[in-house]
Amino acid sequence: MSSVHNPYAEPVSTTRSPSTASRPLATAIRNVTKEYVLKSETVRALRGVSFDVPEGDYVAIMGPSGSGKSTLLNLLGCLDKPSAGQLLLGQDDISKMSDDQLAEVRCRRIGFVFQSYNLIQQLTVVENIQVPLYYQGRLGSKENKRAVELAEVVGLGDRLDHRPQQLSGGQQQRVAIARSLVNDPYFILADEATGNLDSKTTEEILTLFDRLNSEGRTIIMVTHEDDVSRRAKRIVRLKDGLLKSDTINSEEDRQSARREQRANVEALAAREAE
Ligand SMILES: Nc1ncnc2c1ncn2[C@@H]1O[C@H](COP(=O)(O)OP(=O)(O)OP(=O)(O)O)[C@@H](O)[C@H]1O
């Protein structure tokens, strides 16, 4: 634990899901601060944020514009380092790593899913899934088989040779999710993953996340949407660079969110069919 005194810290009620409380940690954020030093001022984007994410957790990070979500996401994704505090991925403290080590962890141990999919248009579904392995020089028949298996996991087993422009937005996001899993990451880090999708496709992607999480995958997602955060096991809210609240969504709440969202999608489909 960092001994840095945090003058901005507010008391917050922090709860941990009973189902994940005793598991090893996928990541631990300990009194993390991040300051951007500009010519005329220093912006304190994170002012001492702490929370743990046990393996198997499913966390939605929310907060108003400017509250520090992207900054936190960049730290969790090893795209940047904290100004102070500790950020553990598994047992490794990324705040102590060199840029080369960070790049290595980012490439090998984090599964990114972006709003804009970030697929390579010239590559097929299977090739896109293998992109993180390509950067590590790991491409062989074993890796190819794994990419095919992951395409099947996300329901694209019949689209292996298709290119992104031949797929719908939801299918492209499925490719991105399969790609995020190819390295067996500490966690899937999703940034507004359903932001470009209609409500039916959003529901499909959230159902895929539910399934991956129930199979043990850890998911951390940034979202502005209440409908999306209601599907997570836990909601961490930031405000002005501080952790404002950390609350558990009960299984009952999550199920009613699923039911309501499915009913909305069905009602929409029925109206369109009229
Ligand atoms: N590279 C940077 N240089 C200087 N200031 C930055 C930088 N990145 C973010 N900030 C500032 O840090 C604060 C937090 O920004 P951040 O982008 O993390 O918020 P956010 O919650 O993701 O906002 P949004 O929802 O609008 O994307 C803001 O005041 C922002 O202006």
The ligand as a Gaussian input file, in Angstrom:
#p B3LYP/6-31G(d) Opt

LIG

0 1
 N       -3.285000      14.432000     -21.955000
 C       -3.867000      15.312000     -21.151000
 N       -3.278000      16.485000     -20.874000
 C       -3.840000      17.359000     -20.021000
 N       -5.016000      17.176000     -19.392000
 C       -5.646000      16.019000     -19.636000
 C       -5.121000      15.034000     -20.520000
 N       -5.994000      13.982000     -20.568000
 C       -7.007000      14.317000     -19.754000
 N       -6.802000      15.529000     -19.191000
 C       -7.663000      16.208000     -18.212000
 O       -7.851000      15.315000     -17.127000
 C       -9.179000      15.386000     -16.629000
 C       -9.826000      13.997000     -16.726000
 O       -9.967000      13.680000     -18.108000
 P      -10.486000      12.272000     -18.629000
 O      -10.363000      12.306000     -20.127000
 O       -9.780000      11.194000     -17.906000
 O      -12.032000      12.306000     -18.181000
 P      -13.253000      11.399000     -18.657000
 O      -14.030000      11.075000     -17.436000
 O      -12.749000      10.253000     -19.472000
 O      -14.068000      12.379000     -19.589000
 P      -15.009000      12.053000     -20.881000
 O      -16.180000      11.271000     -20.365000
 O      -15.392000      13.420000     -21.372000
 O      -14.162000      11.285000     -21.872000
 C       -9.880000      16.433000     -17.468000
 O       -9.810000      17.659000     -16.772000
 C       -9.058000      16.512000     -18.741000
 O       -9.120000      17.767000     -19.341000

